[in-house]
Amino acid sequence: MGTPSHRTTLAQAPAGPVRVPLAHHPARYRAFMDLLIGGTARPAHAGGTLQVIEPSTGLELTTVASGDATDVDAAIRAARESFDAGVWANQSATARGKVLLKVAGLVRERVEEIATLEARNAGKPIGDARWEINAAADVFEYYAGAANKIFGETVPVQDAGIDLVLREPVGVCALIVPWNFPLLITTWKTAPALACGNSVIIKPASLTPLSALKLGEILVEAGVPEGCVSVLPGPGRIIGDALVSDPRVDKIGFTGETTTGASILRASSENITRVSLELGGKSACVVFADADWEKAAAETPMSVFANTGQDCCARSRIVVEASIYDDFVAAFARTTEALRIGKPLDESTEIGPMISAAQRQVSLDYLAIGREEGAECVTGGVMPDDPGFYLSPAVLAGVGNSMRVAQEEIFGPVASIIPFRDEADAIRIANDTPYGLSGSVWTRDLGRALRVVKSIRTGVISVNTNRSVRTEAPFGGYKHSGLGRELGMHAMSHYTEVKNVFLSSE
């Protein structure tokens, strides 16, 4: 169950990171980045800037332009004019696919540059960042191939003639992306939108705007018409609100927390704007006694703590059969304690810093709440005496599913391990949450696996593995975890309109 030295209470933890000089602090990023409006770099209309903080140091990394409502209007006008003129939409699907394939190639050529930028801006271990940038290139390759495979239909009807069903681009797409996977999630929205012939306006998170700005440059370099691409860093209450309430925007794609998603639905309702939402999660990893539970205990910690727990897919509720509970907790804690916490650019780092001091404090607050509710912190929850927003991964045992730490999305490195009695109890616990995004089931019983995965109300679920996302397969959630699906061919339906055409032969 972990050694006493790891059972650190919030009161025992230092009040904040102790600033000590480190010889390997990387230099400040030298470039200042403008907005990208209609494919052209330009300063913000009012001269606003965003200070970008490096999570591993707590110091300024660089500054970027910060837009306002005037900049949003300029981006929408450029996108609207380009779309209405058919500059991109009227190109053949094959031609669009070739451009997207070039985008993928340019991203691959610059993997090291973009990955280093992403590691420093988001606090990601460099190995994870490289994987994500290569995965972003994979997404563009996939939709390059998908562009000319969006088929219409012919429909047999009673009248003399032929009935055609066409798929057409929806128009101007406002794509609002989060800070936890800045470039990768941007590509999940941008690539299918462009493949279908739309214009895109990308609103990156204020904490992590750098890779999206780089992608905007690459899109234009690869041949996406300039008016079809804008990237607008800036506060969500200004940029986001202006985008979602503007009647000239035809489609909103949002990834983020559930409260913001609900506010976007309300704001977009007056214009009946099409919306897809990928929101929060509190996913369950269900481990039965007949499973290879030692393998589960070795692999499941990183399904919670990868990206420092800042992942909507995190299996942060580990639901374990009572007969193996104590042994599983002990093995899970040992694996967790062996994870290497370090600087993002250190090749051996497995766990980097959290994105901000405020986000780290949320996790610390929940650890205190968990203890008050009766959970035991078996290991972790400690801030090292080092610059940056670090927090060691924390494991809570003795958790009941009604506790706040089991019901509310923490979005940090906190795992709650919950016991269950039998199959029915496991399903009840897994479903007893407002969310339904991801999950796992570990068992050697194929019949049980089929029963349980069919019974858990979640959009993505895996058996004897914790991997959630595949470019070729749909991704999205039930309940408060969102509306619609990203990735695979399913994503294309959100970026197209269906038009019915009847040609009379009389």
Buried (B, 14 or more C-beta within 10 A) or exposed (E): BBEEEBBBEEEEBEEEBEEEEEEEBBEBBEEEBBBBBBBBBBBBBEEBBBEBBBBBBBEEBBBBBBBBBEBBBBBBBBBBBBBEEEBBBEBEBEEBBBBBBBBBBBBBEBBEEBBBBBBBBBBBBBBBBBBBBBBBBBBBBBBBEBBBEBEBEEEEEEEEEBBBEBBBBBBBBBBBBBBBBBBBBBBBBBBBBBBBBBBBBBBBBBBBBBBBBBBBBBBBEBBBBBBBBBBBBBBBEBBBBBBBBBEBBBBBBBBBEBEBBEBBBEBBEEBEBBBBBBBBBBBBBBBBBBBBBEBBBBBBBBBBBBBBBBBBBBBBBBBBBEEBBEBBBBBBBBBBBEBEBBBBBBEEBBBBBBBBBEBBBBBBEBBBBBBEBEBBBBBBBBBBEBBBBBBBBBBBBBBBBEBBBBBBBBBBBBBBBBBBEEBEBBBBBBBBBBBBBBBBBBBEEEEBBEBBBEBBBBBBBBBBEBEBBEBEEBBBBBBBBBBBBBBBBBBBBBBBBEEEEEEEEE
